[in-house]
Amino acid sequence: MPLDSVCVSALASELRAQIVGGKIDKVQQPEHSTVLLSIRSPFGNVRLALCGGVGNARVHLTDAKYENPAQPPMFCMLLRKHLVGARISALHQPERERIIIFELDGYDEMGTPVKKQLVVEMIGRGTNIILVNGDGIIIDCLRRVDAEMSSIRQVLPGLIYRLPISQTKPDFFAITSEERRALWEKYDGQKAPEKWLLETFACLSPLICREIVHRCYGDIECLPESMDALAESVERREFVPYMLLSEGKPKDFSFIRIGQYGAEMSGESFSGFSELLDAFYTRRSQAEDLHRRTQSLRKTVKNAKDRVSRKLALQRSELEKTAKRDEKRRWADLITANLYRAKGGSSITVEDFYEEDYPSVTIPLDPMKTPQQNAAAYYKEYTKAKTAERYLTELIAQNSRDEEYLSSVLDEIDRVKSETDIGDIRRELTETGYLRPQKNQSKQRVKETAPLSYISTGGYEILVGRSNTQNDRLTLKLAHKGDIWLHTQKIHGSHVVIRCAGEEVDDATLAEAASLAALHSQASAGGKVSVDYTRVKFVKKPQGSLPGMVVYTDYNTLIAEADEALAEKLKR
């Protein structure tokens, strides 16, 4: 999966032709491990993504949209200070290393010309983005590595930048055919040939090792010829940016066509490596990164919901028991009316004057108590059960609301699209008491994020809430009383508002808004769903209710289906 040195070499050649000579106009850091450089190059304005995350390290031009945090990280501020206005004078890859170095020409605060380097290391767990001055001293880096983290190579501000220690294995593409064949002659067959290739040579990924063996078509004696064919192809720079797909989902990529999976996987070729990497990570990595970043949040909410569900089960069980309280009061009345019959023992049989025909009923007694004490005990049980019913009914109603709310938060987490959405949900859970405030959390007022905005084919603006707190703000503060409000019926989802200020909207706009309500709900996976709609003035928030919870009247219902293509078309 990570970029191998051949892919990096091909990528470096491609980028060299596109951005060398370009001037850096803007620096952004939308995610912790991702830096975006807006470059005014001789061939037009482009955006370069530098990703220093473990497992998704890469450098490529991108068209993907990223959402920036409200406050830029410190590393971003540092890069802006040193990079904005600098010109990319050169770009190179150290020999067969998974590293790209950008040579930069700029000016310091006094207007004196200075040189700097921006180094992107794409080497597994050592992945990093490092800014180096003209004397080779590290100014700062995305991931600082001290002596406790690595006794071999530290990466810290103030230290001299040195390349990682090279592998001792021979470079597959640098040695001759005779040298490769000499190593092959030592192969004893104890290991699988693809494992032997991986352990013997540098600059080969597991995927390429398997492909070399696959191209022998079962005749392992042809492995030297297969190795030579690949090496010659790379020497001639016959690269094919190639993506492997499983059931339409990106699984891997390479610099050659991959045939080892047969019909199990399909392939897609691209015109360049930037296009390949942008497509691969846009489709795959962003969703995985969001899932990983929401994992702890999802676990916290799920644990809270499970606790509430367990409490509800116990409370409902206890409430069922209180339903028999009238029997206790009746027994107490019957014992009191028949004290003269009580002669001790563990029970008393009397006529039940509460029933027609006065049937006989046997009432259990505690032989260690007098008849009066038995009657008093039953009266006490009755009173206790009656009180318990009142409290349990209130607790069940409250916990049912909490369970419903936490279910809606889990639905929100499943539908997050950006780091901002995660932050909104985290703040919401902190405000409702399900998360503790972070110690280093800023007390400054957080800028409120805007709802998602769409324009219907009829020209009406449609707003969609991203979280429960934003749903409240959209419906209760931003929306006009005459606007149309929509929500999926009986399932969790976002509040949707058509901005019409009391006007009647066309059927197409109503259908499009209903489709957006279905898309931003638990029904987003597909299938038809009922969507209720009414004027905002008929939507009320019960006092003391949790975020996102409302009641509404005077509504109509229509059937809609989530349509992602339509949403993309209508998005502003």
N, C-alpha and C positions, 0 to 999 in steps of 0.2 A: 504493500500500500504506500509507504513513504516514497518520495522521489528518490530514484537511484542516481548515481553519478552521471550516467549517460543521458537520462532525462534532463538533469540539471545543465549538462553541456549543451544540449539542443535548445533548452529554454534560454540559456544565456546568449547564445548566438541570435536567437529570435528577438530578444529584448534589446540587444546591442543595436540592432538595425532600427528599432522603433523609438528608443528614448534617449540614447546618447546625444548630447547637445541640448537636451531639454532642460527647462528651468522649473524648479519646484515652487509652486504657487501656494499650496495649502497642505497641511499635515493634520490628519485626524486619527483618533484611536477609538473606533466604535466598540471594540471588545478588548478585553485584557491582553490577548495575544495577537491582535490584528492592528496593523498600522496602514493607513491609506495615504498615498502621496498623489496629489493632483499635480500633473506635470504638463507644462506647455512645451510640447516637443516640436521639432521642425515639420512633423507630419500631422500635427493637430493636437488638441487637448485630450489627454488620456488619464486614467487613474490606475495606479500601481498598488496592488495589495501585497503587503509583507506580513506573513503569518508565522508566528513563532510558537505555536502551540504544539505540545507533544502529540504526535499522531496525525497532525494536519499541517505540518510545516510546508511552506511553499512561497513562491514569488510569481506573480503573474498580473497581467493587465485584466481589469474587471469592469463589467457593466452592472454587477449586482448592486442592489441598494442596501445600504447599511444605515442604522439609526444611531446617532451619536448620543452619548450620555449627557445629562444636564451639566455636569462638571467634568471637564477633560482631565484625565489622569496626569500625574506629575511627569511621567515619561513622555507623554504627548506634548506637554508644555515645554519640556527640555528640547525635544526634537524640533518644535516650531522655532525655538530661539536659534538653533544651529542650522536648520535646513531650509527654512523659507527664504527664497531668493537665491539659493545655491544652484549651480548648474552641474548637471551630470556630465563629467568630462570623459569617463571611461567606465567600463563594466567588465569584470573578468571573473573567471572561476579558477581557484588554485587547482593544480594538476589533480584531476580525478576526485576532488573533494566535493562533498555535497554542500558547497558554500558558494555564495555569490557576493562579490565585493563591489560596491558602487563608489567610484572615485568622484569626489565633489569639490568644486571650486566655488568659494564664497568670499564674504568679507566679514571682518569682526566689527565690534562696536565703533572702532576708530576709523573704519573704512579701509583697513589694510587687507590685501588679498590673503586668504588662508585656504589651506587644503584640509579636507576631512575625508573619512571613509565611513560608509554605512555597511556593516557586515551582517549578512543573514546566514546563519548556520542552521542547516536542516539535517541534523545528525542525531536522530532518535531522541533520547532523554536529554541530550546536550543541546537541543534546539534553542536558539537565542537570536536576538537582534541587538547588535552592538554598535555604538557610535564611537569612533576613534579619531583623535586629532592628528594633525600633520606630523607629529613626532612619534606616532604609534602608541600614544597613551590612551587608555580607555577613558572616555568622558562619562559614559553611563551605559547601561544595558537593560534590556527588558527583564532578564532573570539573572540576578546576582548569584554567583557561585563562590562560596568561601571555603576555607580549608576543611571545615567540618563536613561539607557536602562533597568535596573532592580534594584528595591530597595530591593529585597529579597536576591538575590544571585549575587555577582559580580565575574567575572572570569578575573583576571588581573595578569600580572607578579608581583611577590613579595608577593601576598596574599597566605594564607593557602588554599590548595585545600580541598573542602568539597563536598560531594555527594549532588545531588539535593534533595530537600525536597520530602519525600515519600508521595504517595497518602494516603488519610485517608480511602478509600474504602477497604473492605476486599479482600485479594488476592484469586482469584478463585481457584487456584491450591494448596494453603497452608492450607485452612480451610477444615474441615471434611464434609462428605456427609450430616450429620445431620445439620450442621450449614448452608449449602446451602439450604437444605429443609426448615429450619426454616425461612430463608429470603423469600423463595418462598411462604410460607403460608401467608405472608403479601402482596403479589401481589394482587392489587385490579382490575386489568383489564383495568385501565384507559389509560395505555400506551401499545404500541405494545410490545410483549414479548422480541423482539430483542433489543428494546430501553431500556427496563427495565434491561436486562442483562448488557448492556453497562454502564448504570448509577449506577448499584448496585455493580458490581465487578471490581476490578483492574485486569490487565494482560489479558484482552480480547479485541481483535480488533473488529471493526464493522463486518468484514467478518466472523470471527469465531462465533460471536453472531448470525448472520443470519443462519450460518450452523447448530448451535445447535438447533435452532427452526425448520429448514428444516428437520432435522433428527427425528422430532416428527411426520412427515407425516400427518400433519393436526390435530393431537390430542394433544392439548396444555397441557392436564393433564399429558402427558408423559415427560414433560420438565425436572423434577428432574432426571429421568432415563437417559435422553439424556445428562444432565450435568455430571452425575456420569460417564457415559461411556467415555466422553472426558477426564475428570480428571484422570481416571484410565489409559487411553491410554497414557497420558503424563507422568504419574508416572512410567509406564513401559518403557518410552522412545521409544514408537512405532511411530517414526517420518517418514513421507514420504515427502521429498522435492518436492513440487508440484507447477507447473506453470499453470495459466489459460490463455487461448488464445482466442481472438475474431477475427475471419477471419484471423487466422494465426499470429496475432500481440499480443505480451505479454500485459496482462491487470492487473494481480495480481499474488500473490504467497502465499503459506502457508506451514505449517508443517504437514497438513493432506490433504487427497483427498477432493475436494470440489464438491458437487453434486447439490447445490442449483440452478444452472443456466440451468440444463438440457441440451437440445440440442443447446442452444444459444451459449454456449462456449465449447471449447474442453480443454483437460488437458494433461499435459506432466510431467512425473515423472523423477527425476534425482537421481544419485547415492549419491550425497552429497549436502549440502547447499552452499558450495563455487561454485560448478558447476552450481547450480540453479541461484544464484545471479549473477554470471559472465555472464551467458546466458541471464538472464532477462535484466540486465542493459546494456549489450553490444548491444542487439537488440533494446532496447527501450530508455534508458536514454541518450545515447550519441547523438542520433538524436534530442531528445527533448532539450537537453542542447545547442546544436549548434543552433537550431531554436530560442531558447530564447536569446542566446547571439547575434544573428544576427538581432533580432527584431528591435532594434533602428536603426541599419544600414540600414536595408531594408526600414524602414519608411522614413528615410532621403532621400534615393535614389528615392523612389517612389514619394515623395513630389516634389523633384527636377524635375523628369520626367513629373509629372502632370503639373507643372508650364510651362515647355518647350512646352508641348502639347497644353496648352491653348494659349500661345503666338503664336504658329504656326497656330492655327485655326484663330486667329484674323488677323495675317499677310497675310494668304492666302485669307481671305475675303477682306482685303484691296487691295490686288493685283488684285483681280477680278474687283474691281471698277476702277482701273487704265486702264483697257482694253478699256474703253469708252472715253479715252482722245482724240482720233482722231476726235471724233464727236464734241468736244469742239473747237478744232482748226478750223474745217470746218465751224462751226457756226460763229466763229470770222471772217474768211475770207469772208463769205457771207454777214455779217453785214457791213464790211468795203467796199465791192463792191456795196452795196445798201444804202449808207448813205443818198442819196437824197430822198429815199422812206420813211425813218424813220420820223414819225410825232408824236412821243411819244406813250404812251400806254404800255401794258404789253407783247406785242409780235409784231413780224413783219413777213409777209409772202413774200417769195422771191422764184425765180427759182434756183434750185440746179444745178449749172453748173458742179459739179463733177460727176453727173449721166447722163446717156444717156436720151434723150428726155426731159431734163431739168424739172423734176417734181417739183411741188411746195412744199415747206417745211416751216412750221411755227416755228419760233425760239422764245423761251421765253426771255423777256427783263425785266430789273428792271426799272420801271417807274421813279424812283428817280435818275436815271443816264442818261447821254446823250448817243446817239448811239455809239460814240467813246469810252466812258467809259465802255459800255457793251461789246464791242469788246475786249477792253483791259482786262476786267475781265475774259473773256473766254480764251484769250491767256495765262493769268496767271494760270488759272486752268489746262490748257494743260501742261504748263511747270512744274507745281507742280506735276502733275500725272506722268509725264515722269521721273522726279527725284525720286519720290517715288517708281516707278517700279524698278529702278536700286538698290536702297537701300533695298527694300523689298525682291528682288530676292537674294541679298547677305545674308540678315538676315535669310530668309527661308532655304537657303542652310546650314548656320551655325547651326541653331537650329535643322534642320533635322539630322545633324551629332551628335549634342548633344543628341537628343532623341534616336538615334540608339545606341550611346555609353552607355547611362544610362540603356537602355534595356539589353545590354550585361552585365552590372554590376549586374543587378537584376538576370540574369541567373547565373552569377558566385556565387552570394550569395545563390541561391537555391541549388548549388552543392558543397558548402564548406564541407570539411571532418575533419577539425581540426582548432585549435586556430590559427595556423600559417597562414592558408588560410585567416582567418578573418583579421589578422594583415596586410597581403599583400594587401587586398582590401581596408582596412582603409587607409593605406599609399598611395595607388594609388589615392583614392578620395581626400586625403589631397594635393597631388602634383598637381592634376587637378583643385583644388580650390573649390570642392564641400563640403569639410569638413575643419573646422578651425583646425590648429595645436593645440594639447593639451598643456596646460601650463606646465605640468610636463613632457612633452615628451622629451626623451633624444635626444641630438643633435649629439650623436655618430653615426657613420655610421652603418646602420643596415645590418646584414649579409643576403645576398641574399639566398633565399630558392631555392632548386633544383627542376627542373620539375619532374613529375612522370615518372618513368622508367619501361619499359617492355622489355622482350626478346621474339621475335617471334619464332615460331617453326622452322623457317629457320635460326635462330641464329643472326638475326639483332636486334640492340637496337632500341626501339621506345620510343621517348620522348613526353610527353604531358604537355602543359602549364597549370598552375593552375589559373592564373589571366591574365588580359590584359597586365599588365607591364611584366609579365613573358613570355607571348606570344611573345611580341616584342623582349625580350632578347633571347628567344629560336630561333626565326626565323632569326633575324638580326645579332646576335652575336655568338651564340653557334653553329648554324647549318653550315655545309659546303655547298658551292654553288651547289655541285652535289647531296646533300641529297634530298630525296623526301618529299615534304610538302603536307599535307592534311588538308581539312577543309570542314565541312558540307556546302552544297550549300544553300545560301539565308536564313540561320538561324544562330543564335548565337551559338558559341561553341569554344572550345579550338583549338589552333594550334597544329598539330601533325607532328612530323618529324621522318622519318626513316633514321637512320645513315648508309648511304651506300657509301658516297663519290664518287658518279658518277656511281657506279655499277648498273647493272640491278638486281632487286630483284625478287624473285619468287612470283607467284600469291597468294600463301597462306599468305605470309608476308603482301602483299598489302591489302588483304581482312581483315586480323587481325587488321592492322593499321586503316582501314576504319571503322571497328567495334568499335575501341577505340574512333575514332573521333565522331561517333554517340553517344557513351556512355557519352562522356564528352561534351554534347551539349544539346540544348533544346529538342532533340529527345530521350533523355535518358529513357523516360517512355516506349518506345517501338515503334514498327512500322518501316517500311523500309524508308530510307532517302537517298537522293543523296549526294555523297561525291566527291568533286573535288580534284584532285591531280596533282602536277606539280613539277618540280625541284625548289629548293630554289632560284636559280638565276633568276627565272621569277617572284619572289614575291618582290614587292616594297612597301615602305611606303611613301604615299604622304606627302610633306612638311607641317608641321603644323598640321597634323592629330592627333587625340586623341589616347591614348594607345590601342593597339590591332587592329587598323584599317589598313588594307593593301589592295593592289590591285594586281592581278596576271593575267598572260596570259599563252598561250601555255599549257592549261590544258586538262585533260581527266576526265571523270566522271564514277563512278561506284555506284552501289546500295548496301547499307550495313544496318545492324540492330544492335542496342546496345545489347551486350551480357556480363552481369556482371560476369557470371561464367567463361567465356573465359578470361576476364580481370584479375580475381583473379588468374587464372592458369598462365598467362603470367607475372604477376607482379614480380619484382625482390625483 
